[in-house]
Amino acid sequence: MGGHTVRELSSNMFKVWKNLSKTYKIALLMLLFIMFIQLSTLFYIWKVESSVLLKKEQKNLEYQLEVDANFLLNHLTGLKKELEFLSILELMDDLLTNDIDKRIGVLLTKKAHDMGQGILLVAKREGRVVSTSQKRYNEKNYFVFNVPIYASFDRAKKIGELELLYPYEKLSHIAINNPSQKLWLTPPVAIDGFFIPSVKESIVVSKYLYSILTGWRLSLAYEKEEALHSIKEIEKVLLYAFLISLGVLLFVVWRLSIRQIDILKYTEEIVVLKQTFLSTMSHELRTPLGSILNLLQHLMVNPKMEEEELDILSKIENSSEHLLEMINNLLQLSKIESNSMPIVKKSIDMVALIEEMIEIVEPLIEEKSLELKVNLPSSPQIIFMDIHIFKQIVMNLLSNAVKYTHKGSIEISLEKREENYLLRLIDTGVGIAKEQQANLFSEFYQASNGKREIRHSCGLGLALSQKMAHLIGAEISLRSEGINRGAEATFSFSSLSSEI
């Protein structure tokens, strides 16, 4: 059921497209082209530009990481320099004399407070803490760097050490302004409780540090979603534009479908009416024309008729026969268009049939003193064919060759190529201009080259012959080198299936 509906819809759409005007076709093709450009751009941005932007962002992050690393190292180096300054104060000589009073403790506490960030300052002598800015602490929770303390009266004599304890918590939670970015340190060895953040799908850059933090790695992450935000916005706009274009296209196609289906129905009705009209009129006209021709023939055999009167009657007879031929052609054309012309398959000897057609036109050929060249197989050629259609096509082609040839010759040949037969008629007649040959098989088309017989043609013979040829799976072609250079008509056909 679904497949049938799809096929029916496809068939209707094809009919609609086939019957659309050029303007509508161009408009729809332009809309499809715009949609293709939008989709291609969307795909390009998604596949190529995203990658380019990510590489660019990675470069920016590497630069930013370098700045952040220098800032962090400069900050810690500054702290170390302050520590070195404290170590050379004369006050530190108290460590040597073991005269420990509150002065060092007050100094360390005040200085640690000034530094902030949870920093502790510790003075040691021979590995033993002698003064600190905070009595209770766990050294495992701090990053430690120290400087020696030398005696003020003898700079070669080391009397102790001054240590700066920087909380690991501050190193593991480095503040950064952009909420979509994360900056963190990774220690060279595992440290209990040292926080390393988890990151979403991100661009990550890292570098190993030097100086105070030798062996530590600083990393910077930027969420891809945020990095590609501008691209995503462009993709969103293009996607919306594509969907809107698709909606417009579907709406236009829907409206055109409704309109074209109505037009098709109307056209089919008109075609049926035309076929009915042609069929009826053809029958109605043939009857009085037949009577007229009978009366003319009766008058023409009357011995009392004068020569001048016979000439007039002959002209009337010729005109009536021409009119009857045109009516017969219209009737046959109507039958073909309404699919009411049956195909009757019979076994025939086509060589005998062609010779029979030649015999009919031979008097006209002799009357014009034309040379007739016949090249047909000597043996019978039996095929399955509709005799009526075959004879009419051959007769039309022969009649055209004789009608439009006034001097020279007509050559008729038949040859077999694989499964096909080729019947060729080559004449030395009036010929056809090359620019007119494309329209020769159009209904009512008359090639105009100034010849009287062409001007008086109704333009149905070749069109009707081609339509009849298509009924039996055959093809007619006609070519000419130009006016007054003759013409070559080719009838290509094959045996019909013997199945009824």
RANOR-V640402 format. One record per residue. SS is DSSP state (2 for helix, 1 for strand, 0 for the rest). PHI is phi in degrees with one decimal (none if undefined). D_CENTER is the distance of its C-alpha to the mean C-alpha in Angstrom with 1 decimal. Layout:
# RANOR-V640402
SS,PHI,D_CENTER
SS,PHI,D_CENTER
This chain:
# RANOR-V640402
0,none,29.7
2,-64.9,26.4
2,-63.2,24.7
2,-63.4,26.4
2,-63.2,25.2
2,-63.6,21.5
2,-63.0,22.0
2,-63.9,23.8
2,-64.2,21.2
2,-62.1,18.5
2,-63.8,21.0
2,-64.3,21.8
2,-63.9,18.2
2,-64.9,17.8
2,-63.8,21.2
2,-60.1,20.3
2,-62.7,17.2
2,-62.3,19.4
2,-96.8,22.2
0,-71.0,20.5
0,-72.5,21.8
2,-61.0,19.9
2,-61.4,20.4
2,-64.0,18.8
2,-62.8,15.8
2,-63.0,15.4
2,-61.5,16.0
2,-67.5,13.4
2,-65.0,10.7
2,-64.1,12.2
2,-63.8,12.2
2,-64.9,8.5
2,-65.2,8.1
2,-62.0,10.9
2,-64.0,9.6
2,-63.5,6.6
2,-62.1,9.6
2,-61.7,11.8
2,-65.9,10.1
2,-64.6,9.8
2,-63.8,13.4
2,-61.0,14.5
2,-64.6,13.5
2,-62.3,15.1
2,-63.5,18.1
2,-64.9,18.4
2,-88.6,18.4
2,-101.4,19.8
2,-63.0,21.7
2,-60.2,23.4
2,-64.2,24.8
2,-62.9,25.9
2,-65.3,27.6
2,-62.9,29.3
2,-64.9,30.7
2,-65.4,31.9
2,-65.0,33.5
2,-63.7,35.1
2,-61.6,36.7
2,-62.4,38.0
2,-66.6,39.4
2,-61.6,41.1
2,-66.2,42.8
2,-64.2,43.7
2,-63.1,45.2
2,-61.2,47.3
2,-64.2,48.7
2,-64.3,49.4
2,-64.7,51.1
2,-64.2,53.3
2,-63.4,54.2
2,-64.7,55.2
2,-66.0,57.2
2,-63.8,58.8
2,-64.2,59.8
2,-69.5,61.4
2,-63.1,63.0
2,-62.1,64.5
2,-63.7,66.0
2,-64.7,67.4
2,-64.5,69.0
2,-65.0,70.7
2,-63.9,71.9
2,-64.9,73.4
2,-64.1,75.1
2,-62.5,76.7
2,-68.1,77.9
0,-98.9,80.1
0,-66.4,81.9
2,-62.2,85.7
2,-59.2,85.5
2,-69.8,84.1
2,-62.8,87.4
2,-57.9,88.6
2,-63.5,86.7
2,-69.8,89.2
2,-81.4,92.3
0,62.6,90.9
0,-91.9,91.8
0,-88.7,88.9
0,-125.3,89.1
2,-77.4,86.7
2,-63.9,85.9
2,-68.2,83.1
2,-59.5,81.7
2,-63.8,81.6
2,-62.7,79.9
2,-64.4,77.2
2,-64.1,76.6
2,-64.5,76.3
2,-67.7,74.0
2,-63.3,71.7
2,-65.5,71.5
2,-63.7,70.6
2,-70.3,67.8
0,68.4,66.4
0,60.8,63.4
0,74.1,65.9
0,-74.5,67.3
1,-115.0,70.6
1,-114.8,73.2
1,-133.0,75.6
1,-104.4,78.7
1,-128.1,79.9
1,-134.0,83.0
0,57.5,83.1
0,78.8,80.1
1,-107.5,81.7
1,-67.6,80.4
1,-111.4,83.1
1,-159.8,81.2
1,-151.7,77.9
0,-80.8,76.2
0,-149.7,75.6
0,-66.1,78.0
0,-113.3,75.7
0,-163.9,72.4
0,-114.4,70.5
2,-60.4,69.7
2,-66.1,66.9
2,-90.9,64.9
1,-129.8,65.0
1,-88.4,63.7
1,-114.5,66.9
1,-135.5,67.7
1,-133.5,71.3
1,-134.0,73.6
1,-74.9,77.2
1,-111.7,80.2
1,-107.4,82.9
1,-65.7,86.4
0,-68.9,86.9
0,-93.6,90.2
1,-150.7,88.7
1,-69.7,85.0
1,-89.0,85.2
1,-100.6,86.2
1,-85.6,83.5
1,-110.1,84.8
1,167.3,81.7
1,-136.4,78.0
1,-119.1,75.9
1,-113.3,72.7
1,-114.4,69.7
1,-105.1,67.9
1,-105.1,64.4
1,-61.1,62.9
2,-59.4,60.1
2,-58.0,58.8
2,-71.0,58.1
2,-75.6,56.4
2,-89.8,54.2
0,-127.2,53.2
0,-87.4,52.1
0,-71.5,51.2
0,-143.9,48.0
0,-70.7,46.9
0,-81.9,43.1
0,-66.6,42.9
0,-87.2,39.5
1,-117.5,41.2
1,-134.5,44.0
1,-123.3,46.5
1,-150.8,48.9
1,-106.7,51.3
1,-120.3,51.6
0,-70.9,55.2
0,-66.3,56.0
0,-129.8,57.8
0,-65.6,57.3
0,-124.6,59.3
0,-58.2,60.2
0,80.0,58.6
0,-75.4,56.5
0,-84.1,53.3
0,-120.8,49.9
0,-69.3,47.1
0,-93.2,44.1
0,-122.8,40.8
0,-72.2,37.4
0,-61.2,34.2
1,-142.0,35.0
1,-87.5,35.1
1,-123.0,38.5
1,-124.5,40.6
1,-141.2,44.2
1,-154.6,47.1
1,-84.6,50.6
0,-93.3,53.4
0,-133.4,56.7
2,60.3,60.1
2,-57.6,61.4
2,-105.9,58.3
0,-59.6,58.0
0,95.5,56.1
0,-82.1,54.4
1,-118.4,50.6
1,-103.7,49.0
1,-125.7,45.4
1,-132.7,43.0
1,-120.6,40.1
1,-131.7,37.4
1,-59.7,35.3
2,-61.8,31.6
2,-58.5,30.7
2,-77.2,32.9
2,-65.2,31.8
0,-97.0,28.1
2,-57.2,29.1
2,-63.9,27.7
2,-63.6,24.3
2,-61.5,24.4
2,-64.9,25.2
2,-64.3,22.3
2,-60.3,20.0
2,-63.5,21.7
2,-62.2,21.3
2,-65.3,17.6
2,-65.4,17.3
2,-62.5,19.6
2,-62.6,17.7
2,-64.3,14.4
2,-64.6,16.6
2,-64.4,18.4
2,-61.3,15.3
2,-63.2,14.3
2,-61.9,17.9
2,-62.6,18.1
2,-60.1,15.2
2,-62.9,16.8
2,-65.1,20.1
2,-62.7,19.2
2,-62.2,17.8
2,-61.9,21.0
2,-64.9,23.2
2,-65.4,21.8
2,-60.6,22.0
2,-60.2,25.6
2,-66.3,26.4
2,-69.4,24.8
2,-63.9,26.4
2,-62.4,29.7
2,-64.5,29.2
2,-62.2,28.5
2,-61.3,31.6
2,-64.2,33.6
2,-64.2,32.4
2,-61.6,33.3
2,-63.8,36.7
2,-63.0,37.1
2,-61.8,36.3
2,-62.1,38.8
2,-62.6,41.4
2,-63.9,40.8
2,-64.7,41.3
2,-63.2,44.3
2,-62.6,45.7
2,-62.7,45.2
2,-63.3,46.7
2,-63.5,49.6
2,-64.4,50.3
2,-61.2,50.1
2,-64.1,52.7
2,-65.9,54.8
2,-82.2,54.8
2,-65.0,55.5
2,-62.6,58.7
2,-66.2,60.5
2,-65.4,59.1
2,-61.4,60.6
2,-64.6,63.9
2,-60.5,63.8
2,-64.4,63.2
2,-62.3,66.1
2,-64.2,68.4
2,-61.0,67.5
2,-63.5,68.2
2,-65.0,71.5
2,-67.5,72.5
2,-68.8,71.6
0,-89.7,74.0
0,-71.3,76.8
0,-66.3,79.5
0,-81.1,80.5
0,-72.3,77.3
0,-76.5,77.6
2,-62.0,75.4
2,-66.7,73.9
2,-68.2,73.1
2,-63.6,71.5
2,-64.1,69.2
2,-64.8,68.1
2,-63.8,67.6
2,-65.1,65.6
2,-65.3,63.2
2,-63.6,62.9
2,-64.0,62.2
2,-62.8,59.4
2,-65.1,57.7
2,-65.7,58.1
2,-65.8,56.7
2,-62.5,53.7
2,-65.7,53.2
2,-64.7,53.6
2,-62.1,51.0
2,-64.6,48.5
2,-65.1,49.3
2,-62.3,48.9
2,-63.0,45.5
2,-61.9,44.4
2,-64.1,45.7
2,-67.5,43.8
2,-60.9,40.6
2,-64.3,41.1
2,-65.5,41.7
2,-64.5,38.5
2,-65.0,36.3
0,-93.8,38.0
0,56.8,37.7
0,-109.4,41.5
0,-95.1,42.2
0,-74.7,43.2
0,-102.6,42.8
0,-107.6,46.1
0,-90.5,46.0
1,-141.0,49.2
1,-81.6,50.4
1,-131.9,51.1
1,-97.8,52.4
2,-70.0,49.9
2,-63.1,52.2
2,-63.4,55.0
2,-65.7,52.8
2,-64.5,51.6
2,-63.0,55.2
2,-63.5,56.2
2,-65.7,53.7
2,-63.9,55.0
2,-59.4,58.5
2,-66.2,57.6
2,-92.6,56.3
2,-57.9,59.0
2,-59.0,61.5
2,-67.8,59.0
2,-65.1,58.2
2,-66.6,62.0
2,-61.6,62.6
0,-90.4,60.2
0,58.4,61.7
0,-91.9,58.4
1,-87.1,58.2
1,-107.6,56.5
1,-115.2,55.1
1,-118.4,54.2
1,-130.8,52.8
0,-115.0,52.3
0,-58.0,52.9
0,-75.7,56.5
0,-100.3,55.9
0,-61.5,54.5
0,-119.7,50.7
1,-91.9,50.3
1,-140.5,47.0
1,-91.9,46.0
1,-158.8,45.0
0,-82.1,45.5
2,-61.0,48.5
2,-62.0,48.2
2,-65.8,44.6
2,-60.3,45.3
2,-64.5,48.5
2,-68.6,46.9
2,-63.3,44.0
2,-63.1,46.5
2,-65.3,48.9
2,-62.8,46.4
2,-67.6,45.4
2,-64.5,49.1
2,-63.0,50.1
2,-62.4,47.5
2,-61.3,48.6
2,-69.6,52.3
2,-61.4,51.7
0,-102.3,49.9
0,-116.9,52.1
0,-108.0,55.5
0,-154.9,56.6
0,105.3,55.8
1,-147.8,54.4
1,-128.9,52.1
1,-114.7,50.9
1,-120.9,49.8
1,-141.2,48.5
1,-134.1,47.0
1,-141.0,45.5
1,-109.9,43.7
1,-126.5,40.6
0,56.4,39.8
0,-93.3,39.3
1,-103.8,39.0
1,-111.9,41.7
1,-121.3,41.4
1,-100.6,43.9
1,-113.3,44.1
1,-125.9,46.1
1,-111.9,46.6
1,-123.5,48.8
0,-111.4,50.2
0,-82.9,49.7
0,-70.2,48.4
0,71.8,44.8
0,-139.6,41.6
0,-62.2,39.9
2,-60.6,36.6
2,-71.2,34.7
2,-98.7,35.9
2,-69.4,35.1
2,-66.2,31.5
2,-103.9,33.0
0,-61.3,36.0
0,-98.2,34.8
0,-83.4,34.1
0,-65.6,36.7
0,65.1,39.6
0,-83.2,38.3
0,-122.3,41.3
0,-68.7,41.0
0,-107.9,43.5
0,-131.1,45.5
0,87.5,48.8
0,-82.3,50.2
2,-64.6,52.1
2,-64.8,51.1
2,-74.9,47.4
2,-63.2,48.0
0,-88.3,49.9
0,-75.0,47.2
0,-88.4,45.4
0,76.4,42.0
0,-112.8,41.6
2,-57.3,42.8
2,-68.4,39.8
2,-60.4,37.3
2,-66.2,39.5
2,-61.6,40.0
2,-64.6,36.3
2,-64.5,35.7
2,-67.6,38.7
2,-61.6,37.4
2,-64.7,34.1
2,-62.6,36.3
0,-106.1,37.8
0,70.5,34.6
0,-110.1,35.7
1,-147.7,34.5
1,-114.3,36.4
1,-130.4,35.6
1,-141.0,37.7
1,-138.0,37.9
0,-148.4,40.4
0,-80.0,41.1
0,138.6,42.1
0,-63.6,45.0
0,64.9,48.3
0,-120.6,46.7
0,73.9,46.5
1,-150.4,43.6
1,-129.8,42.4
1,-104.6,41.3
1,-125.0,39.8
1,-111.3,39.9
1,-103.2,37.9
1,-149.1,38.8
0,-144.2,39.7
0,-67.4,42.0
0,-77.0,40.9
0,-63.2,41.2
0,-76.9,44.8
0,-71.2,43.8
0,-94.3,44.8
